[in-house]
Amino acid sequence: MVNEPLVTHFTGDDCPGGHQVLGPLQDIWNAWDDPEVQAQVCTKAWYYFPKVIIIQFQEAWGHHLEGEGEKSANEVVDILSVCLNWLRWMGHTTPESVAERIRTRAANRYEGQAQAILDKYARKYGL
């Protein structure tokens, strides 16, 4: 799979309909939407993204243990940022593509199944 550098497609009020396609996540998308930065992101190996997520999780956990809820929440937002870039790396190179992926996954996996998902993780993983 070839991952090409990206170009900003829509930002802020320039979005179709005058809204941000990804809601508040659009700000994260835009912050990373520099062609030189994306060229670097696109050269990363697949395992780069889960490794960074693990590091961010560890940082969030450390802040939580120190009673620093705001810092912990910031690390979780950083995880969302990594996930957005991972989706770009996978070929979802526009906010519209990411938004559609989210909507489709929500409709096909989460809607009406939240309790079953919780039950699965309790049963399968003891969580």
C-alpha positions as CSV (number, residue, x, y, z in Angstrom):
1,M,0.0,0.0,0.0
2,V,1.4,3.4,-1.0
3,N,0.6,6.2,1.4
4,E,0.9,9.6,-0.2
5,P,1.3,12.9,1.5
6,L,-1.9,14.7,2.1
7,V,-3.3,18.1,1.3
8,T,-5.8,20.0,3.4
9,H,-9.2,19.5,1.9
10,F,-11.5,21.4,4.1
11,T,-11.0,23.5,7.2
12,G,-13.3,25.3,9.5
13,D,-16.0,27.3,7.7
14,D,-14.7,26.2,4.3
15,C,-16.3,22.7,4.8
16,P,-19.4,21.9,2.8
17,G,-22.4,23.2,4.6
18,G,-20.3,25.5,6.7
19,H,-19.4,22.9,9.3
20,Q,-16.4,20.8,10.3
21,V,-16.8,17.3,9.0
22,L,-15.1,15.7,12.0
23,G,-16.6,18.0,14.6
24,P,-14.1,18.9,17.4
25,L,-11.8,16.2,16.0
26,Q,-11.4,18.4,12.9
27,D,-9.0,20.7,14.8
28,I,-6.7,17.7,15.4
29,W,-7.0,16.7,11.8
30,N,-6.1,20.2,10.7
31,A,-3.1,20.4,13.0
32,W,-1.6,17.4,11.4
33,D,-2.6,18.3,7.8
34,D,0.8,19.6,6.8
35,P,2.2,17.8,3.7
36,E,5.7,17.5,5.1
37,V,4.5,16.1,8.4
38,Q,2.1,13.7,6.6
39,A,5.0,12.5,4.3
40,Q,6.8,11.5,7.5
41,V,3.7,9.9,9.0
42,C,3.1,7.9,5.8
43,T,6.6,6.3,6.0
44,K,5.9,4.8,9.4
45,A,5.4,1.1,9.8
46,W,2.0,-0.3,10.8
47,Y,3.3,-1.1,14.3
48,Y,4.3,2.5,14.9
49,F,0.8,3.5,15.7
50,P,-0.1,0.9,18.4
51,K,3.3,1.5,20.0
52,V,2.6,5.2,20.3
53,I,-0.9,4.5,21.6
54,I,0.6,2.3,24.3
55,I,3.1,5.1,25.3
56,Q,0.2,7.6,25.4
57,F,-1.9,5.1,27.5
58,Q,1.0,4.7,30.0
59,E,1.4,8.5,30.2
60,A,-2.4,8.8,30.8
61,W,-2.3,6.1,33.5
62,G,0.6,7.8,35.2
63,H,-1.2,11.1,35.3
64,H,-4.3,9.3,36.6
65,L,-2.3,7.7,39.4
66,E,-1.0,11.2,40.4
67,G,-4.5,12.6,40.5
68,E,-3.9,14.7,37.5
69,G,-7.2,14.2,35.7
70,E,-6.7,17.0,33.2
71,K,-3.3,15.8,32.1
72,S,-4.7,12.3,31.8
73,A,-7.5,13.5,29.7
74,N,-5.0,15.3,27.4
75,E,-3.2,12.1,26.9
76,V,-6.5,10.4,25.8
77,V,-7.0,13.2,23.3
78,D,-3.4,12.5,22.1
79,I,-4.6,8.9,21.5
80,L,-7.4,10.2,19.3
81,S,-4.8,12.1,17.4
82,V,-2.7,9.0,16.8
83,C,-5.8,7.1,15.7
84,L,-6.7,9.8,13.2
85,N,-3.2,9.6,11.7
86,W,-3.4,5.8,11.6
87,L,-6.6,6.1,9.7
88,R,-4.9,8.5,7.2
89,W,-2.0,6.0,6.9
90,M,-4.6,3.3,6.1
91,G,-5.9,5.4,3.2
92,H,-8.7,7.5,4.7
93,T,-7.1,10.7,3.5
94,T,-10.0,13.1,3.8
95,P,-12.1,14.1,6.8
96,E,-15.1,12.9,4.9
97,S,-13.6,9.4,4.5
98,V,-12.9,9.2,8.2
99,A,-16.3,10.5,9.1
100,E,-17.9,7.9,6.9
101,R,-15.8,5.2,8.4
102,I,-16.9,6.3,11.9
103,R,-20.6,6.4,10.9
104,T,-20.5,3.0,9.3
105,R,-18.7,1.4,12.2
106,A,-21.1,2.9,14.7
107,A,-24.1,1.7,12.7
108,N,-22.7,-1.8,12.1
109,R,-21.1,-2.4,15.5
110,Y,-22.2,-0.2,18.3
111,E,-25.8,0.8,17.7
112,G,-28.0,-1.4,19.9
113,Q,-25.0,-3.5,20.8
114,A,-23.3,-1.6,23.6
115,Q,-24.3,-4.1,26.4
116,A,-23.2,-7.0,24.2
117,I,-19.8,-5.4,23.7
118,L,-19.4,-4.8,27.5
119,D,-20.5,-8.4,28.1
120,K,-18.0,-9.8,25.6
121,Y,-15.1,-8.0,27.2
122,A,-16.2,-9.1,30.7
123,R,-16.6,-12.7,29.5
124,K,-13.6,-13.0,27.2
125,Y,-11.1,-10.9,29.1
126,G,-12.4,-10.6,32.6
127,L,-12.8,-6.8,32.4
